[in-house]
Amino acid sequence: MGRGEYRLFGLFLAASVCFGGTFVAAKAGLAYVPPLLFVALRFDLGAVLLLGYVFFAFPRGQRLPRSRGDLAAVVAAGVFAVGLTNAFIFLAQQDVSSGVASVLYSLNPIVTPVLAAVLLSDERLSRGKTAGMLLGFAGVAMVVGVDPDSLLGGGLAAKALLLAAAASGALGSVLVRRASSSLPNAVRTAWAVPVAATVCHALSFAAGETPAAIAWTPTALLALAYVGAFSTAVAFVAYFGLLDAVGAIRGNLVFYVVPVVATLGGWALLGESVSASTIAGFAVIAVGFGVVGHEAIGTELSRLRVALGRRSESPRSH
């Protein structure tokens, strides 16, 4: 692999691993912190870390949004991809397991191509990619071991919130891509997170949540530290960098790996068992990724052949 491919792999891995722990950390922290306030505090912490990094690492001319495209990307990321998406997830996880939540949110890569087809001119979903994404989703369900009854049965309000989260995340990623911002990825993310914090604080206030309801236990502090630093500051920089590089459709494939990371983390850290269906699910996800990746490689080779053909047909200059 070349340097660019290593960078993409690093972004994909960082986003997958950091997002993978979010569902577990959220479930642990929700026992002590009201859900919307939990999300808002998460983004407060993430904003401090990200803005501190931006003002330290970037020259003055690159620290602020300067164009309409920059502002549009910051608002789209902050309101939809970061703020509302996580507000819906944290609300839903009061009533559903982390496994069900991660599977339903994994509909994000399936919703994304539908929105991309309407809002983006350069991203379309072929039959091959459709098949690969459906295989990936089936593999996610096998990994988590969620049966159809648990997905379709009780807790319909919570599951509707998770579907809304998947739609909001997909919409945000497509709108960020559409905005064509010239801001460095880390700078755009650093300004999007305070927007998300403002949205979630407003929702928390409207819902009647108060800081007095927080129980500041070690578990609550650890969960907040994780979702603030890793699930926000690290994960979103990696995620939006991936979107910039490969587009919304392929970038959102990270959400097929998130349940895998969560499952392996539970096995390694908590002694949870890994069943044969889980291992089979890993294989199905790998096949789905292979289908999507194979088609992408084929497309790039076709473009290269066309470009080389045009060069060979052009008249030589003397």
MITOR-12605 format. One record per residue (C-alpha): x, z, y; residue number from 1. Coordinates in nm, 2 decimals. Each point is the difference from the previous one (the first is absolute). Layout:
<recs>
+--------+--------+--------+-----+
:      x :      z :      y : seq :
+--------+--------+--------+-----+
:      X :      Z :      Y : NUM :
...
+--------+--------+--------+-----+
</recs>
This chain:
<recs>
+--------+--------+--------+-----+
:      x :      z :      y : seq :
+--------+--------+--------+-----+
:   0.00 :   0.00 :   0.00 :   1 :
:   0.11 :  -0.07 :   0.36 :   2 :
:   0.01 :   0.25 :   0.28 :   3 :
:  -0.35 :  -0.10 :   0.12 :   4 :
:  -0.15 :   0.05 :  -0.35 :   5 :
:   0.17 :   0.34 :  -0.04 :   6 :
:  -0.15 :   0.10 :   0.34 :   7 :
:  -0.35 :  -0.11 :  -0.11 :   8 :
:   0.03 :   0.19 :  -0.33 :   9 :
:   0.11 :   0.31 :   0.20 :  10 :
:  -0.30 :  -0.02 :   0.23 :  11 :
:  -0.23 :  -0.05 :  -0.29 :  12 :
:   0.15 :   0.29 :  -0.19 :  13 :
:   0.00 :   0.23 :   0.30 :  14 :
:  -0.37 :  -0.07 :   0.08 :  15 :
:  -0.11 :   0.03 :  -0.36 :  16 :
:   0.18 :   0.33 :  -0.07 :  17 :
:  -0.09 :   0.17 :   0.33 :  18 :
:  -0.37 :  -0.12 :  -0.01 :  19 :
:  -0.01 :   0.10 :  -0.37 :  20 :
:   0.04 :   0.37 :   0.08 :  21 :
:  -0.27 :  -0.01 :   0.27 :  22 :
:  -0.30 :   0.04 :  -0.23 :  23 :
:   0.16 :   0.30 :  -0.18 :  24 :
:   0.11 :   0.17 :   0.32 :  25 :
:  -0.34 :  -0.07 :   0.17 :  26 :
:  -0.18 :   0.16 :  -0.29 :  27 :
:   0.23 :   0.31 :   0.01 :  28 :
:  -0.03 :   0.04 :   0.38 :  29 :
:  -0.38 :  -0.05 :   0.02 :  30 :
:  -0.05 :   0.34 :  -0.16 :  31 :
:   0.14 :   0.16 :   0.32 :  32 :
:  -0.05 :  -0.25 :   0.29 :  33 :
:  -0.32 :  -0.17 :   0.11 :  34 :
:   0.04 :  -0.37 :  -0.09 :  35 :
:  -0.01 :  -0.18 :   0.34 :  36 :
:   0.21 :   0.27 :   0.16 :  37 :
:   0.25 :  -0.04 :  -0.29 :  38 :
:   0.03 :  -0.37 :   0.07 :  39 :
:   0.03 :   0.05 :   0.37 :  40 :
:   0.28 :   0.26 :  -0.04 :  41 :
:   0.17 :  -0.23 :  -0.24 :  42 :
:   0.01 :  -0.27 :   0.26 :  43 :
:   0.11 :   0.25 :   0.27 :  44 :
:   0.30 :   0.08 :  -0.21 :  45 :
:   0.07 :  -0.36 :  -0.09 :  46 :
:  -0.03 :  -0.10 :   0.37 :  47 :
:   0.26 :   0.25 :   0.11 :  48 :
:   0.24 :  -0.12 :  -0.27 :  49 :
:  -0.05 :  -0.37 :   0.06 :  50 :
:   0.01 :   0.01 :   0.38 :  51 :
:   0.31 :   0.22 :  -0.01 :  52 :
:   0.17 :  -0.25 :  -0.22 :  53 :
:  -0.11 :  -0.30 :   0.22 :  54 :
:   0.13 :   0.16 :   0.32 :  55 :
:   0.33 :   0.08 :  -0.17 :  56 :
:   0.06 :  -0.32 :  -0.19 :  57 :
:  -0.14 :  -0.28 :   0.22 :  58 :
:   0.11 :  -0.12 :   0.35 :  59 :
:  -0.24 :   0.07 :   0.29 :  60 :
:  -0.13 :  -0.36 :   0.01 :  61 :
:  -0.13 :   0.02 :  -0.36 :  62 :
:  -0.17 :   0.34 :   0.01 :  63 :
:  -0.34 :  -0.10 :   0.15 :  64 :
:  -0.27 :  -0.26 :  -0.07 :  65 :
:   0.03 :  -0.28 :   0.26 :  66 :
:  -0.24 :  -0.28 :  -0.09 :  67 :
:  -0.37 :  -0.03 :  -0.11 :  68 :
:   0.12 :  -0.07 :  -0.35 :  69 :
:   0.20 :   0.32 :  -0.01 :  70 :
:  -0.30 :   0.21 :   0.12 :  71 :
:  -0.23 :  -0.18 :  -0.24 :  72 :
:   0.23 :   0.08 :  -0.29 :  73 :
:   0.04 :   0.36 :   0.10 :  74 :
:  -0.38 :   0.05 :   0.04 :  75 :
:  -0.08 :  -0.18 :  -0.33 :  76 :
:   0.26 :   0.20 :  -0.19 :  77 :
:  -0.09 :   0.33 :   0.16 :  78 :
:  -0.38 :  -0.02 :  -0.02 :  79 :
:  -0.06 :  -0.19 :  -0.33 :  80 :
:   0.31 :  -0.01 :  -0.22 :  81 :
:   0.11 :   0.36 :   0.07 :  82 :
:  -0.27 :   0.20 :   0.17 :  83 :
:  -0.34 :  -0.08 :  -0.15 :  84 :
:   0.15 :  -0.09 :  -0.34 :  85 :
:   0.15 :   0.34 :  -0.05 :  86 :
:  -0.30 :   0.19 :   0.15 :  87 :
:  -0.22 :  -0.16 :  -0.26 :  88 :
:   0.24 :   0.08 :  -0.28 :  89 :
:   0.04 :   0.36 :   0.09 :  90 :
:  -0.37 :   0.05 :   0.04 :  91 :
:  -0.07 :  -0.16 :  -0.34 :  92 :
:   0.26 :   0.20 :  -0.18 :  93 :
:  -0.21 :   0.31 :   0.05 :  94 :
:  -0.24 :  -0.13 :  -0.27 :  95 :
:   0.20 :  -0.23 :  -0.23 :  96 :
:   0.32 :   0.03 :  -0.20 :  97 :
:   0.32 :  -0.15 :   0.11 :  98 :
:  -0.02 :  -0.25 :  -0.28 :  99 :
:  -0.34 :  -0.14 :   0.10 : 100 :
:   0.11 :   0.00 :   0.36 : 101 :
:   0.31 :  -0.20 :  -0.07 : 102 :
:  -0.18 :  -0.26 :  -0.22 : 103 :
:  -0.28 :  -0.06 :   0.26 : 104 :
:   0.25 :  -0.03 :   0.28 : 105 :
:   0.19 :  -0.25 :  -0.21 : 106 :
:  -0.28 :  -0.25 :   0.08 : 107 :
:   0.20 :  -0.04 :   0.33 : 108 :
:   0.20 :  -0.30 :  -0.13 : 109 :
:  -0.32 :  -0.17 :  -0.12 : 110 :
:  -0.18 :   0.05 :   0.34 : 111 :
:   0.31 :  -0.12 :   0.20 : 112 :
:  -0.01 :  -0.37 :  -0.11 : 113 :
:  -0.37 :  -0.03 :   0.09 : 114 :
:   0.08 :   0.13 :   0.36 : 115 :
:   0.32 :  -0.20 :   0.02 : 116 :
:  -0.19 :  -0.32 :  -0.09 : 117 :
:  -0.22 :   0.05 :   0.30 : 118 :
:   0.25 :   0.14 :   0.26 : 119 :
:   0.33 :  -0.16 :  -0.10 : 120 :
:   0.08 :  -0.37 :  -0.02 : 121 :
:   0.32 :   0.05 :  -0.21 : 122 :
:  -0.12 :   0.22 :  -0.28 : 123 :
:  -0.23 :  -0.12 :  -0.27 : 124 :
:  -0.07 :   0.13 :  -0.35 : 125 :
:   0.03 :  -0.25 :  -0.29 : 126 :
:  -0.14 :   0.03 :  -0.34 : 127 :
:   0.33 :   0.11 :  -0.14 : 128 :
:   0.03 :   0.28 :   0.25 : 129 :
:  -0.36 :   0.11 :  -0.06 : 130 :
:   0.07 :   0.03 :  -0.37 : 131 :
:   0.32 :   0.19 :   0.06 : 132 :
:  -0.18 :   0.25 :   0.24 : 133 :
:  -0.29 :   0.06 :  -0.24 : 134 :
:   0.25 :   0.07 :  -0.28 : 135 :
:   0.18 :   0.24 :   0.23 : 136 :
:  -0.32 :   0.18 :   0.07 : 137 :
:  -0.09 :   0.02 :  -0.37 : 138 :
:   0.35 :   0.15 :  -0.06 : 139 :
:  -0.05 :   0.26 :   0.27 : 140 :
:  -0.32 :   0.12 :  -0.17 : 141 :
:   0.17 :   0.02 :  -0.34 : 142 :
:   0.30 :   0.19 :   0.15 : 143 :
:  -0.23 :   0.27 :   0.16 : 144 :
:  -0.23 :   0.00 :  -0.30 : 145 :
:  -0.32 :  -0.01 :   0.20 : 146 :
:  -0.30 :  -0.11 :  -0.19 : 147 :
:  -0.28 :  -0.21 :   0.15 : 148 :
:  -0.24 :   0.29 :  -0.01 : 149 :
:   0.23 :   0.21 :   0.23 : 150 :
:   0.04 :  -0.29 :   0.24 : 151 :
:  -0.37 :  -0.09 :   0.02 : 152 :
:  -0.16 :   0.34 :  -0.07 : 153 :
:  -0.05 :   0.30 :   0.25 : 154 :
:   0.17 :   0.06 :   0.33 : 155 :
:  -0.12 :  -0.33 :   0.13 : 156 :
:   0.05 :   0.11 :   0.37 : 157 :
:   0.37 :   0.08 :  -0.07 : 158 :
:   0.04 :  -0.33 :  -0.19 : 159 :
:  -0.16 :  -0.19 :   0.29 : 160 :
:   0.26 :   0.16 :   0.23 : 161 :
:   0.28 :  -0.12 :  -0.22 : 162 :
:  -0.14 :  -0.35 :   0.00 : 163 :
:  -0.02 :   0.03 :   0.38 : 164 :
:   0.37 :   0.12 :   0.00 : 165 :
:   0.10 :  -0.31 :  -0.20 : 166 :
:  -0.18 :  -0.23 :   0.24 : 167 :
:   0.14 :   0.17 :   0.31 : 168 :
:   0.35 :  -0.01 :  -0.14 : 169 :
:  -0.03 :  -0.37 :  -0.09 : 170 :
:  -0.15 :  -0.09 :   0.34 : 171 :
:   0.27 :   0.19 :   0.18 : 172 :
:   0.28 :  -0.18 :  -0.19 : 173 :
:  -0.15 :  -0.34 :   0.07 : 174 :
:  -0.06 :   0.08 :   0.37 : 175 :
:   0.36 :   0.12 :   0.04 : 176 :
:   0.12 :  -0.33 :  -0.16 : 177 :
:  -0.23 :  -0.20 :   0.23 : 178 :
:   0.12 :   0.17 :   0.32 : 179 :
:   0.35 :  -0.15 :  -0.04 : 180 :
:   0.17 :   0.29 :   0.17 : 181 :
:   0.36 :  -0.04 :   0.11 : 182 :
:   0.06 :   0.38 :  -0.02 : 183 :
:   0.25 :   0.13 :  -0.25 : 184 :
:  -0.20 :   0.13 :  -0.30 : 185 :
:   0.11 :   0.36 :   0.04 : 186 :
:  -0.09 :   0.00 :   0.37 : 187 :
:  -0.35 :  -0.14 :  -0.07 : 188 :
:  -0.06 :   0.26 :  -0.27 : 189 :
:   0.12 :   0.28 :   0.22 : 190 :
:  -0.26 :  -0.09 :   0.26 : 191 :
:  -0.27 :  -0.06 :  -0.26 : 192 :
:   0.02 :   0.35 :  -0.15 : 193 :
:  -0.09 :   0.18 :   0.33 : 194 :
:  -0.30 :  -0.24 :   0.03 : 195 :
:  -0.10 :   0.11 :  -0.36 : 196 :
:   0.05 :   0.36 :   0.09 : 197 :
:  -0.23 :  -0.03 :   0.31 : 198 :
:  -0.27 :  -0.17 :  -0.22 : 199 :
:   0.02 :   0.27 :  -0.26 : 200 :
:   0.00 :   0.29 :   0.25 : 201 :
:  -0.31 :  -0.15 :   0.16 : 202 :
:  -0.17 :  -0.03 :  -0.34 : 203 :
:   0.10 :   0.36 :  -0.09 : 204 :
:  -0.14 :   0.14 :   0.32 : 205 :
:  -0.32 :  -0.20 :  -0.04 : 206 :
:  -0.03 :   0.14 :  -0.36 : 207 :
:   0.03 :   0.36 :   0.13 : 208 :
:   0.33 :   0.08 :  -0.17 : 209 :
:   0.22 :   0.27 :   0.16 : 210 :
:   0.36 :   0.11 :  -0.05 : 211 :
:  -0.14 :   0.35 :  -0.08 : 212 :
:  -0.11 :  -0.14 :  -0.34 : 213 :
:   0.36 :  -0.08 :  -0.10 : 214 :
:   0.16 :   0.23 :  -0.26 : 215 :
:   0.38 :  -0.03 :   0.07 : 216 :
:   0.12 :   0.05 :  -0.36 : 217 :
:   0.33 :  -0.14 :  -0.14 : 218 :
:  -0.19 :  -0.27 :  -0.18 : 219 :
:  -0.18 :  -0.11 :   0.32 : 220 :
:   0.33 :  -0.01 :   0.19 : 221 :
:   0.17 :  -0.20 :  -0.28 : 222 :
:  -0.29 :  -0.24 :  -0.03 : 223 :
:  -0.01 :  -0.06 :   0.38 : 224 :
:   0.38 :  -0.04 :   0.01 : 225 :
:  -0.01 :  -0.27 :  -0.27 : 226 :
:  -0.29 :  -0.20 :   0.15 : 227 :
:   0.14 :   0.03 :   0.35 : 228 :
:   0.36 :  -0.10 :  -0.08 : 229 :
:  -0.01 :  -0.22 :  -0.31 : 230 :
:  -0.36 :  -0.13 :  -0.02 : 231 :
:   0.01 :  -0.08 :   0.37 : 232 :
:   0.34 :  -0.03 :   0.17 : 233 :
:   0.17 :  -0.17 :  -0.30 : 234 :
:  -0.28 :  -0.17 :  -0.18 : 235 :
:  -0.16 :  -0.18 :   0.29 : 236 :
:   0.33 :  -0.13 :   0.14 : 237 :
:   0.07 :  -0.14 :  -0.34 : 238 :
:  -0.35 :  -0.13 :  -0.05 : 239 :
:  -0.04 :  -0.18 :   0.34 : 240 :
:   0.36 :  -0.14 :  -0.05 : 241 :
:  -0.12 :  -0.15 :  -0.33 : 242 :
:  -0.31 :  -0.15 :   0.16 : 243 :
:   0.22 :  -0.17 :   0.27 : 244 :
:   0.22 :  -0.14 :  -0.28 : 245 :
:  -0.24 :  -0.12 :  -0.26 : 246 :
:  -0.35 :   0.00 :   0.15 : 247 :
:  -0.31 :   0.22 :  -0.05 : 248 :
:  -0.10 :  -0.13 :  -0.34 : 249 :
:   0.33 :   0.05 :  -0.18 : 250 :
:   0.09 :   0.31 :   0.21 : 251 :
:  -0.31 :   0.19 :  -0.11 : 252 :
:   0.10 :  -0.03 :  -0.36 : 253 :
:   0.18 :   0.33 :   0.06 : 254 :
:  -0.34 :   0.17 :  -0.06 : 255 :
:   0.01 :  -0.12 :  -0.37 : 256 :
:   0.33 :   0.20 :  -0.04 : 257 :
:  -0.13 :   0.32 :   0.17 : 258 :
:  -0.20 :   0.13 :  -0.30 : 259 :
:   0.30 :  -0.08 :  -0.22 : 260 :
:   0.23 :   0.21 :   0.22 : 261 :
:  -0.25 :   0.28 :   0.00 : 262 :
:  -0.04 :   0.00 :  -0.37 : 263 :
:   0.38 :  -0.01 :  -0.07 : 264 :
:   0.05 :   0.28 :   0.26 : 265 :
:  -0.26 :   0.21 :  -0.18 : 266 :
:   0.18 :  -0.05 :  -0.33 : 267 :
:   0.35 :   0.07 :   0.14 : 268 :
:  -0.09 :   0.30 :   0.23 : 269 :
:  -0.31 :   0.15 :  -0.14 : 270 :
:   0.03 :  -0.07 :  -0.37 : 271 :
:  -0.31 :  -0.22 :  -0.02 : 272 :
:  -0.03 :  -0.22 :  -0.30 : 273 :
:   0.03 :  -0.38 :   0.00 : 274 :
:  -0.23 :  -0.16 :  -0.25 : 275 :
:   0.04 :  -0.33 :  -0.18 : 276 :
:  -0.27 :  -0.16 :   0.23 : 277 :
:   0.21 :   0.11 :   0.30 : 278 :
:   0.31 :  -0.19 :  -0.14 : 279 :
:  -0.22 :  -0.30 :  -0.08 : 280 :
:  -0.13 :   0.02 :   0.36 : 281 :
:   0.36 :  -0.02 :   0.13 : 282 :
:   0.04 :  -0.32 :  -0.20 : 283 :
:  -0.32 :  -0.15 :   0.13 : 284 :
:   0.10 :   0.07 :   0.36 : 285 :
:   0.34 :  -0.16 :  -0.07 : 286 :
:  -0.17 :  -0.31 :  -0.13 : 287 :
:  -0.22 :  -0.01 :   0.31 : 288 :
:   0.30 :   0.03 :   0.22 : 289 :
:   0.17 :  -0.27 :  -0.20 : 290 :
:  -0.29 :  -0.24 :   0.05 : 291 :
:   0.00 :   0.05 :   0.38 : 292 :
:   0.37 :  -0.02 :   0.03 : 293 :
:   0.04 :  -0.30 :  -0.23 : 294 :
:  -0.25 :  -0.20 :   0.22 : 295 :
:   0.18 :   0.11 :   0.32 : 296 :
:   0.33 :  -0.12 :  -0.14 : 297 :
:  -0.16 :  -0.33 :  -0.10 : 298 :
:  -0.14 :  -0.05 :   0.34 : 299 :
:   0.34 :   0.07 :   0.17 : 300 :
:   0.17 :  -0.25 :  -0.24 : 301 :
:  -0.26 :  -0.26 :   0.08 : 302 :
:   0.06 :   0.04 :   0.37 : 303 :
:   0.38 :  -0.02 :  -0.05 : 304 :
:  -0.04 :  -0.33 :  -0.20 : 305 :
:  -0.22 :  -0.14 :   0.28 : 306 :
:   0.26 :   0.10 :   0.26 : 307 :
:   0.29 :  -0.15 :  -0.20 : 308 :
:  -0.20 :  -0.32 :  -0.05 : 309 :
:  -0.06 :  -0.04 :   0.37 : 310 :
:   0.37 :   0.06 :   0.07 : 311 :
:   0.10 :  -0.27 :  -0.25 : 312 :
:  -0.25 :  -0.25 :   0.14 : 313 :
:   0.10 :   0.05 :   0.37 : 314 :
:   0.24 :  -0.26 :   0.15 : 315 :
:   0.36 :   0.10 :   0.02 : 316 :
:   0.13 :   0.04 :   0.35 : 317 :
:   0.33 :  -0.17 :   0.10 : 318 :
+--------+--------+--------+-----+
</recs>
